[in-house]
Amino acid sequence: MATTPRLRSAIEDEPASLRTIMAHSPKVRAAFDRMYATLWSSGAVDVDVKELIRLRNARVTDCGL
């Protein structure tokens, strides 16, 4: 999986990242933030396990911790 963003940053002089790319659409960013908060705050999987999964995924995809 590539770690180089395919889209440009919406914020001048800032490198492309999830935050700066989603700045193109504040509605999309707000929906993502709500979904992400729900993912971390509820569900059958413990938060500690979710964090371990997040770290492993970042390592496997060479995301850069």
PyMOL Python script that loads the backbone (N, CA, C, O; Angstrom):
from pymol import cmd

cmd.read_pdbstr("""\
ATOM      1  N   MET A   1       0.843  -1.174   0.000  1.00  0.00           N
ATOM      2  CA  MET A   1       0.000   0.000   0.000  1.00  0.00           C
ATOM      3  C   MET A   1       0.890   1.239   0.000  1.00  0.00           C
ATOM      4  O   MET A   1       1.859   1.312   0.755  1.00  0.00           O
ATOM      5  N   ALA A   2       0.565   2.193  -0.832  1.00  0.00           N
ATOM      6  CA  ALA A   2       1.341   3.430  -0.913  1.00  0.00           C
ATOM      7  C   ALA A   2       1.023   4.343   0.268  1.00  0.00           C
ATOM      8  O   ALA A   2      -0.112   4.397   0.744  1.00  0.00           O
ATOM      9  N   THR A   3       2.031   5.048   0.722  1.00  0.00           N
ATOM     10  CA  THR A   3       1.810   6.007   1.809  1.00  0.00           C
ATOM     11  C   THR A   3       1.857   7.444   1.301  1.00  0.00           C
ATOM     12  O   THR A   3       1.707   8.385   2.081  1.00  0.00           O
ATOM     13  N   THR A   4       2.065   7.618  -0.003  1.00  0.00           N
ATOM     14  CA  THR A   4       2.088   8.943  -0.597  1.00  0.00           C
ATOM     15  C   THR A   4       0.668   9.340  -0.987  1.00  0.00           C
ATOM     16  O   THR A   4       0.042   8.646  -1.789  1.00  0.00           O
ATOM     17  N   PRO A   5       0.142  10.437  -0.443  1.00  0.00           N
ATOM     18  CA  PRO A   5      -1.224  10.847  -0.775  1.00  0.00           C
ATOM     19  C   PRO A   5      -1.386  11.110  -2.273  1.00  0.00           C
ATOM     20  O   PRO A   5      -0.498  11.668  -2.917  1.00  0.00           O
ATOM     21  N   ARG A   6      -2.518  10.706  -2.805  1.00  0.00           N
ATOM     22  CA  ARG A   6      -2.809  10.920  -4.224  1.00  0.00           C
ATOM     23  C   ARG A   6      -3.556  12.223  -4.465  1.00  0.00           C
ATOM     24  O   ARG A   6      -3.695  12.668  -5.604  1.00  0.00           O
ATOM     25  N   LEU A   7      -4.034  12.829  -3.388  1.00  0.00           N
ATOM     26  CA  LEU A   7      -4.767  14.079  -3.492  1.00  0.00           C
ATOM     27  C   LEU A   7      -3.957  15.205  -2.883  1.00  0.00           C
ATOM     28  O   LEU A   7      -3.078  14.976  -2.053  1.00  0.00           O
ATOM     29  N   ARG A   8      -4.257  16.409  -3.298  1.00  0.00           N
ATOM     30  CA  ARG A   8      -3.494  17.556  -2.794  1.00  0.00           C
ATOM     31  C   ARG A   8      -4.138  18.101  -1.527  1.00  0.00           C
ATOM     32  O   ARG A   8      -5.319  17.884  -1.255  1.00  0.00           O
ATOM     33  N   SER A   9      -3.332  18.805  -0.778  1.00  0.00           N
ATOM     34  CA  SER A   9      -3.799  19.452   0.436  1.00  0.00           C
ATOM     35  C   SER A   9      -4.717  20.618   0.069  1.00  0.00           C
ATOM     36  O   SER A   9      -4.494  21.306  -0.927  1.00  0.00           O
ATOM     37  N   ALA A  10      -5.737  20.827   0.875  1.00  0.00           N
ATOM     38  CA  ALA A  10      -6.623  21.983   0.679  1.00  0.00           C
ATOM     39  C   ALA A  10      -6.088  23.202   1.411  1.00  0.00           C
ATOM     40  O   ALA A  10      -6.622  24.302   1.266  1.00  0.00           O
ATOM     41  N   ILE A  11      -5.028  23.011   2.204  1.00  0.00           N
ATOM     42  CA  ILE A  11      -4.457  24.099   2.986  1.00  0.00           C
ATOM     43  C   ILE A  11      -3.112  24.476   2.387  1.00  0.00           C
ATOM     44  O   ILE A  11      -2.188  23.663   2.350  1.00  0.00           O
ATOM     45  N   GLU A  12      -3.012  25.690   1.928  1.00  0.00           N
ATOM     46  CA  GLU A  12      -1.798  26.166   1.272  1.00  0.00           C
ATOM     47  C   GLU A  12      -0.582  26.012   2.185  1.00  0.00           C
ATOM     48  O   GLU A  12      -0.650  26.283   3.384  1.00  0.00           O
ATOM     49  N   ASP A  13       0.522  25.575   1.598  1.00  0.00           N
ATOM     50  CA  ASP A  13       1.802  25.391   2.290  1.00  0.00           C
ATOM     51  C   ASP A  13       1.773  24.295   3.360  1.00  0.00           C
ATOM     52  O   ASP A  13       2.654  24.245   4.218  1.00  0.00           O
ATOM     53  N   GLU A  14       0.774  23.428   3.313  1.00  0.00           N
ATOM     54  CA  GLU A  14       0.723  22.281   4.228  1.00  0.00           C
ATOM     55  C   GLU A  14       0.788  21.015   3.386  1.00  0.00           C
ATOM     56  O   GLU A  14       0.139  20.933   2.343  1.00  0.00           O
ATOM     57  N   PRO A  15       1.565  20.024   3.824  1.00  0.00           N
ATOM     58  CA  PRO A  15       1.624  18.772   3.064  1.00  0.00           C
ATOM     59  C   PRO A  15       0.289  18.034   3.122  1.00  0.00           C
ATOM     60  O   PRO A  15      -0.498  18.212   4.052  1.00  0.00           O
ATOM     61  N   ALA A  16       0.057  17.215   2.124  1.00  0.00           N
ATOM     62  CA  ALA A  16      -1.175  16.435   2.084  1.00  0.00           C
ATOM     63  C   ALA A  16      -1.176  15.414   3.215  1.00  0.00           C
ATOM     64  O   ALA A  16      -0.210  14.675   3.402  1.00  0.00           O
ATOM     65  N   SER A  17      -2.254  15.385   3.953  1.00  0.00           N
ATOM     66  CA  SER A  17      -2.478  14.408   5.024  1.00  0.00           C
ATOM     67  C   SER A  17      -3.987  14.220   5.118  1.00  0.00           C
ATOM     68  O   SER A  17      -4.752  14.941   4.476  1.00  0.00           O
ATOM     69  N   LEU A  18      -4.405  13.261   5.909  1.00  0.00           N
ATOM     70  CA  LEU A  18      -5.848  13.041   6.047  1.00  0.00           C
ATOM     71  C   LEU A  18      -6.563  14.331   6.435  1.00  0.00           C
ATOM     72  O   LEU A  18      -7.609  14.663   5.877  1.00  0.00           O
ATOM     73  N   ARG A  19      -5.991  15.052   7.391  1.00  0.00           N
ATOM     74  CA  ARG A  19      -6.601  16.297   7.880  1.00  0.00           C
ATOM     75  C   ARG A  19      -6.674  17.364   6.791  1.00  0.00           C
ATOM     76  O   ARG A  19      -7.716  17.994   6.615  1.00  0.00           O
ATOM     77  N   THR A  20      -5.584  17.571   6.063  1.00  0.00           N
ATOM     78  CA  THR A  20      -5.556  18.652   5.076  1.00  0.00           C
ATOM     79  C   THR A  20      -6.313  18.295   3.796  1.00  0.00           C
ATOM     80  O   THR A  20      -6.809  19.181   3.101  1.00  0.00           O
ATOM     81  N   ILE A  21      -6.401  17.017   3.489  1.00  0.00           N
ATOM     82  CA  ILE A  21      -7.173  16.610   2.309  1.00  0.00           C
ATOM     83  C   ILE A  21      -8.666  16.730   2.596  1.00  0.00           C
ATOM     84  O   ILE A  21      -9.429  17.178   1.741  1.00  0.00           O
ATOM     85  N   MET A  22      -9.085  16.333   3.796  1.00  0.00           N
ATOM     86  CA  MET A  22     -10.510  16.439   4.125  1.00  0.00           C
ATOM     87  C   MET A  22     -10.952  17.889   4.299  1.00  0.00           C
ATOM     88  O   MET A  22     -12.149  18.161   4.383  1.00  0.00           O
ATOM     89  N   ALA A  23     -10.024  18.804   4.353  1.00  0.00           N
ATOM     90  CA  ALA A  23     -10.391  20.224   4.437  1.00  0.00           C
ATOM     91  C   ALA A  23     -11.080  20.692   3.152  1.00  0.00           C
ATOM     92  O   ALA A  23     -11.689  21.762   3.135  1.00  0.00           O
ATOM     93  N   HIS A  24     -10.990  19.907   2.081  1.00  0.00           N
ATOM     94  CA  HIS A  24     -11.718  20.236   0.847  1.00  0.00           C
ATOM     95  C   HIS A  24     -13.217  20.225   1.089  1.00  0.00           C
ATOM     96  O   HIS A  24     -13.960  20.955   0.433  1.00  0.00           O
ATOM     97  N   SER A  25     -13.670  19.391   2.037  1.00  0.00           N
ATOM     98  CA  SER A  25     -15.102  19.265   2.283  1.00  0.00           C
ATOM     99  C   SER A  25     -15.371  19.200   3.787  1.00  0.00           C
ATOM    100  O   SER A  25     -15.265  18.132   4.389  1.00  0.00           O
ATOM    101  N   PRO A  26     -15.714  20.321   4.387  1.00  0.00           N
ATOM    102  CA  PRO A  26     -15.998  20.320   5.827  1.00  0.00           C
ATOM    103  C   PRO A  26     -17.112  19.344   6.223  1.00  0.00           C
ATOM    104  O   PRO A  26     -17.078  18.797   7.325  1.00  0.00           O
ATOM    105  N   LYS A  27     -18.091  19.119   5.353  1.00  0.00           N
ATOM    106  CA  LYS A  27     -19.162  18.170   5.665  1.00  0.00           C
ATOM    107  C   LYS A  27     -18.620  16.745   5.753  1.00  0.00           C
ATOM    108  O   LYS A  27     -19.006  15.978   6.635  1.00  0.00           O
ATOM    109  N   VAL A  28     -17.730  16.402   4.837  1.00  0.00           N
ATOM    110  CA  VAL A  28     -17.114  15.071   4.870  1.00  0.00           C
ATOM    111  C   VAL A  28     -16.271  14.933   6.134  1.00  0.00           C
ATOM    112  O   VAL A  28     -16.316  13.900   6.802  1.00  0.00           O
ATOM    113  N   ARG A  29     -15.510  15.960   6.461  1.00  0.00           N
ATOM    114  CA  ARG A  29     -14.675  15.925   7.666  1.00  0.00           C
ATOM    115  C   ARG A  29     -15.528  15.755   8.914  1.00  0.00           C
ATOM    116  O   ARG A  29     -15.178  14.961   9.787  1.00  0.00           O
ATOM    117  N   ALA A  30     -16.631  16.475   9.021  1.00  0.00           N
ATOM    118  CA  ALA A  30     -17.505  16.370  10.189  1.00  0.00           C
ATOM    119  C   ALA A  30     -18.095  14.962  10.300  1.00  0.00           C
ATOM    120  O   ALA A  30     -18.158  14.397  11.392  1.00  0.00           O
ATOM    121  N   ALA A  31     -18.525  14.399   9.173  1.00  0.00           N
ATOM    122  CA  ALA A  31     -19.081  13.042   9.180  1.00  0.00           C
ATOM    123  C   ALA A  31     -18.016  12.024   9.580  1.00  0.00           C
ATOM    124  O   ALA A  31     -18.293  11.102  10.346  1.00  0.00           O
ATOM    125  N   PHE A  32     -16.796  12.192   9.061  1.00  0.00           N
ATOM    126  CA  PHE A  32     -15.703  11.291   9.418  1.00  0.00           C
ATOM    127  C   PHE A  32     -15.397  11.383  10.914  1.00  0.00           C
ATOM    128  O   PHE A  32     -15.218  10.362  11.577  1.00  0.00           O
ATOM    129  N   ASP A  33     -15.338  12.595  11.439  1.00  0.00           N
ATOM    130  CA  ASP A  33     -15.039  12.784  12.860  1.00  0.00           C
ATOM    131  C   ASP A  33     -16.093  12.114  13.750  1.00  0.00           C
ATOM    132  O   ASP A  33     -15.754  11.512  14.769  1.00  0.00           O
ATOM    133  N   ARG A  34     -17.357  12.219  13.367  1.00  0.00           N
ATOM    134  CA  ARG A  34     -18.429  11.564  14.133  1.00  0.00           C
ATOM    135  C   ARG A  34     -18.277  10.042  14.080  1.00  0.00           C
ATOM    136  O   ARG A  34     -18.399   9.360  15.097  1.00  0.00           O
ATOM    137  N   MET A  35     -18.011   9.527  12.892  1.00  0.00           N
ATOM    138  CA  MET A  35     -17.844   8.084  12.732  1.00  0.00           C
ATOM    139  C   MET A  35     -16.647   7.589  13.535  1.00  0.00           C
ATOM    140  O   MET A  35     -16.736   6.561  14.206  1.00  0.00           O
ATOM    141  N   TYR A  36     -15.544   8.301  13.475  1.00  0.00           N
ATOM    142  CA  TYR A  36     -14.325   7.900  14.171  1.00  0.00           C
ATOM    143  C   TYR A  36     -14.522   7.927  15.685  1.00  0.00           C
ATOM    144  O   TYR A  36     -14.042   7.038  16.388  1.00  0.00           O
ATOM    145  N   ALA A  37     -15.222   8.939  16.190  1.00  0.00           N
ATOM    146  CA  ALA A  37     -15.510   9.020  17.620  1.00  0.00           C
ATOM    147  C   ALA A  37     -16.390   7.853  18.056  1.00  0.00           C
ATOM    148  O   ALA A  37     -16.181   7.279  19.125  1.00  0.00           O
ATOM    149  N   THR A  38     -17.364   7.504  17.237  1.00  0.00           N
ATOM    150  CA  THR A  38     -18.233   6.371  17.547  1.00  0.00           C
ATOM    151  C   THR A  38     -17.438   5.074  17.555  1.00  0.00           C
ATOM    152  O   THR A  38     -17.622   4.233  18.435  1.00  0.00           O
ATOM    153  N   LEU A  39     -16.566   4.912  16.586  1.00  0.00           N
ATOM    154  CA  LEU A  39     -15.730   3.713  16.505  1.00  0.00           C
ATOM    155  C   LEU A  39     -14.933   3.521  17.789  1.00  0.00           C
ATOM    156  O   LEU A  39     -14.874   2.413  18.323  1.00  0.00           O
ATOM    157  N   TRP A  40     -14.323   4.587  18.287  1.00  0.00           N
ATOM    158  CA  TRP A  40     -13.470   4.478  19.466  1.00  0.00           C
ATOM    159  C   TRP A  40     -14.252   4.440  20.774  1.00  0.00           C
ATOM    160  O   TRP A  40     -13.760   3.884  21.756  1.00  0.00           O
ATOM    161  N   SER A  41     -15.448   5.009  20.819  1.00  0.00           N
ATOM    162  CA  SER A  41     -16.148   5.117  22.092  1.00  0.00           C
ATOM    163  C   SER A  41     -17.173   4.024  22.352  1.00  0.00           C
ATOM    164  O   SER A  41     -17.708   3.937  23.457  1.00  0.00           O
ATOM    165  N   SER A  42     -17.454   3.199  21.372  1.00  0.00           N
ATOM    166  CA  SER A  42     -18.456   2.159  21.589  1.00  0.00           C
ATOM    167  C   SER A  42     -18.090   0.894  20.827  1.00  0.00           C
ATOM    168  O   SER A  42     -17.126   0.867  20.061  1.00  0.00           O
ATOM    169  N   GLY A  43     -18.872  -0.144  21.050  1.00  0.00           N
ATOM    170  CA  GLY A  43     -18.666  -1.400  20.362  1.00  0.00           C
ATOM    171  C   GLY A  43     -18.274  -2.521  21.295  1.00  0.00           C
ATOM    172  O   GLY A  43     -18.077  -2.315  22.493  1.00  0.00           O
ATOM    173  N   ALA A  44     -18.163  -3.714  20.732  1.00  0.00           N
ATOM    174  CA  ALA A  44     -17.869  -4.915  21.515  1.00  0.00           C
ATOM    175  C   ALA A  44     -16.389  -5.083  21.807  1.00  0.00           C
ATOM    176  O   ALA A  44     -16.022  -5.819  22.723  1.00  0.00           O
ATOM    177  N   VAL A  45     -15.536  -4.416  21.050  1.00  0.00           N
ATOM    178  CA  VAL A  45     -14.087  -4.571  21.202  1.00  0.00           C
ATOM    179  C   VAL A  45     -13.559  -3.504  22.155  1.00  0.00           C
ATOM    180  O   VAL A  45     -13.879  -2.323  22.017  1.00  0.00           O
ATOM    181  N   ASP A  46     -12.747  -3.931  23.123  1.00  0.00           N
ATOM    182  CA  ASP A  46     -12.155  -3.036  24.107  1.00  0.00           C
ATOM    183  C   ASP A  46     -11.242  -2.006  23.433  1.00  0.00           C
ATOM    184  O   ASP A  46     -10.606  -2.307  22.423  1.00  0.00           O
ATOM    185  N   VAL A  47     -11.177  -0.812  23.982  1.00  0.00           N
ATOM    186  CA  VAL A  47     -10.358   0.271  23.416  1.00  0.00           C
ATOM    187  C   VAL A  47      -8.884  -0.135  23.315  1.00  0.00           C
ATOM    188  O   VAL A  47      -8.217   0.216  22.342  1.00  0.00           O
ATOM    189  N   ASP A  48      -8.374  -0.864  24.301  1.00  0.00           N
ATOM    190  CA  ASP A  48      -6.972  -1.297  24.248  1.00  0.00           C
ATOM    191  C   ASP A  48      -6.717  -2.212  23.050  1.00  0.00           C
ATOM    192  O   ASP A  48      -5.669  -2.119  22.411  1.00  0.00           O
ATOM    193  N   VAL A  49      -7.658  -3.082  22.747  1.00  0.00           N
ATOM    194  CA  VAL A  49      -7.530  -3.968  21.587  1.00  0.00           C
ATOM    195  C   VAL A  49      -7.603  -3.152  20.295  1.00  0.00           C
ATOM    196  O   VAL A  49      -6.856  -3.408  19.350  1.00  0.00           O
ATOM    197  N   LYS A  50      -8.495  -2.182  20.260  1.00  0.00           N
ATOM    198  CA  LYS A  50      -8.599  -1.317  19.079  1.00  0.00           C
ATOM    199  C   LYS A  50      -7.278  -0.594  18.831  1.00  0.00           C
ATOM    200  O   LYS A  50      -6.848  -0.456  17.686  1.00  0.00           O
ATOM    201  N   GLU A  51      -6.643  -0.138  19.892  1.00  0.00           N
ATOM    202  CA  GLU A  51      -5.359   0.553  19.745  1.00  0.00           C
ATOM    203  C   GLU A  51      -4.284  -0.396  19.233  1.00  0.00           C
ATOM    204  O   GLU A  51      -3.479  -0.007  18.387  1.00  0.00           O
ATOM    205  N   LEU A  52      -4.253  -1.616  19.719  1.00  0.00           N
ATOM    206  CA  LEU A  52      -3.287  -2.598  19.216  1.00  0.00           C
ATOM    207  C   LEU A  52      -3.521  -2.875  17.733  1.00  0.00           C
ATOM    208  O   LEU A  52      -2.566  -2.996  16.967  1.00  0.00           O
ATOM    209  N   ILE A  53      -4.766  -2.974  17.333  1.00  0.00           N
ATOM    210  CA  ILE A  53      -5.104  -3.188  15.922  1.00  0.00           C
ATOM    211  C   ILE A  53      -4.650  -1.997  15.088  1.00  0.00           C
ATOM    212  O   ILE A  53      -4.096  -2.166  14.002  1.00  0.00           O
ATOM    213  N   ARG A  54      -4.887  -0.794  15.602  1.00  0.00           N
ATOM    214  CA  ARG A  54      -4.475   0.417  14.879  1.00  0.00           C
ATOM    215  C   ARG A  54      -2.960   0.444  14.694  1.00  0.00           C
ATOM    216  O   ARG A  54      -2.476   0.759  13.607  1.00  0.00           O
ATOM    217  N   LEU A  55      -2.216   0.121  15.737  1.00  0.00           N
ATOM    218  CA  LEU A  55      -0.756   0.117  15.645  1.00  0.00           C
ATOM    219  C   LEU A  55      -0.246  -0.951  14.682  1.00  0.00           C
ATOM    220  O   LEU A  55       0.670  -0.701  13.899  1.00  0.00           O
ATOM    221  N   ARG A  56      -0.845  -2.150  14.744  1.00  0.00           N
ATOM    222  CA  ARG A  56      -0.424  -3.205  13.823  1.00  0.00           C
ATOM    223  C   ARG A  56      -0.722  -2.817  12.380  1.00  0.00           C
ATOM    224  O   ARG A  56       0.106  -3.030  11.494  1.00  0.00           O
ATOM    225  N   ASN A  57      -1.894  -2.250  12.143  1.00  0.00           N
ATOM    226  CA  ASN A  57      -2.251  -1.833  10.794  1.00  0.00           C
ATOM    227  C   ASN A  57      -1.273  -0.777  10.277  1.00  0.00           C
ATOM    228  O   ASN A  57      -0.857  -0.821   9.120  1.00  0.00           O
ATOM    229  N   ALA A  58      -0.914   0.161  11.134  1.00  0.00           N
ATOM    230  CA  ALA A  58       0.047   1.188  10.720  1.00  0.00           C
ATOM    231  C   ALA A  58       1.398   0.577  10.369  1.00  0.00           C
ATOM    232  O   ALA A  58       2.048   1.005   9.415  1.00  0.00           O
ATOM    233  N   ARG A  59       1.815  -0.411  11.130  1.00  0.00           N
ATOM    234  CA  ARG A  59       3.094  -1.068  10.848  1.00  0.00           C
ATOM    235  C   ARG A  59       3.032  -1.867   9.556  1.00  0.00           C
ATOM    236  O   ARG A  59       3.944  -1.788   8.733  1.00  0.00           O
ATOM    237  N   VAL A  60       1.961  -2.636   9.372  1.00  0.00           N
ATOM    238  CA  VAL A  60       1.814  -3.469   8.173  1.00  0.00           C
ATOM    239  C   VAL A  60       1.745  -2.627   6.910  1.00  0.00           C
ATOM    240  O   VAL A  60       2.287  -3.016   5.876  1.00  0.00           O
ATOM    241  N   THR A  61       1.087  -1.486   6.983  1.00  0.00           N
ATOM    242  CA  THR A  61       0.941  -0.619   5.808  1.00  0.00           C
ATOM    243  C   THR A  61       2.058   0.411   5.687  1.00  0.00           C
ATOM    244  O   THR A  61       2.034   1.260   4.797  1.00  0.00           O
ATOM    245  N   ASP A  62       3.040   0.332   6.588  1.00  0.00           N
ATOM    246  CA  ASP A  62       4.158   1.262   6.595  1.00  0.00           C
ATOM    247  C   ASP A  62       3.659   2.700   6.667  1.00  0.00           C
ATOM    248  O   ASP A  62       4.128   3.579   5.943  1.00  0.00           O
ATOM    249  N   CYS A  63       2.705   2.914   7.549  1.00  0.00           N
ATOM    250  CA  CYS A  63       2.048   4.204   7.690  1.00  0.00           C
ATOM    251  C   CYS A  63       2.924   5.244   8.379  1.00  0.00           C
ATOM    252  O   CYS A  63       2.736   6.445   8.183  1.00  0.00           O
ATOM    253  N   GLY A  64       3.861   4.797   9.168  1.00  0.00           N
ATOM    254  CA  GLY A  64       4.690   5.741   9.907  1.00  0.00           C
ATOM    255  C   GLY A  64       3.990   6.158  11.178  1.00  0.00           C
ATOM    256  O   GLY A  64       3.055   6.959  11.152  1.00  0.00           O
ATOM    257  N   LEU A  65       4.438   5.618  12.274  1.00  0.00           N
ATOM    258  CA  LEU A  65       3.809   5.917  13.560  1.00  0.00           C
ATOM    259  C   LEU A  65       4.314   7.228  14.030  1.00  0.00           C
ATOM    260  O   LEU A  65       3.922   7.692  15.101  1.00  0.00           O
TER     261      LEU A  65
END
""", "prot")
cmd.dss("prot")
cmd.show_as("cartoon", "prot")
cmd.util.cbc("prot")
cmd.orient("prot")
